[in-house]
Amino acid sequence: MDTKKHMKEVHDTYMNYYVPGFSNNDMAMIDRIVKYPIAHIQNGSVSMHDRYPIDPQQLKVKKGWDHTSDWEFKVTAANEKQAHAVASSIRRKKDGSIIEYVDAFYAFTKTNEGWKMFAISDVTF
């Protein structure tokens, strides 16, 4: 088992697809690393979705979100079949003021097409 290799693969997948996809409202890019249906764990319940449950474009309009800072992503565990990761960031308005802090947990699975996210749980505060 090559844990470090798997952790790097998951990290690279997230940074190369999820971060730019989310930042640029590119749902097709996000979809490349999601295994549907995806579980969204939030507020004490789990819901299954056939499309990614968080729409960055809607968030930008609803919250006045312009950009993200202090983005951190860490793969906390990985084997040849599954990986867990956590991320945190700060959503900001155009003037740099803070809208909210975000913390998220992701579960990934290894598929024939590479690492795919199959569960997410996010908390904003």
Buried (B, 14 or more C-beta within 10 A) or exposed (E): EEEEEBBEBBBEBBEEBBBEBBEEBBBEBBBBBBBEEBBBBBEEEEEEBEEBBBBBEEBBEEEBBBEBEEBEBEBEEBEEEBBBBBBBBBBBEEEEEEBBEBBBBBBBEBEEEBBBBBBBBBEEE
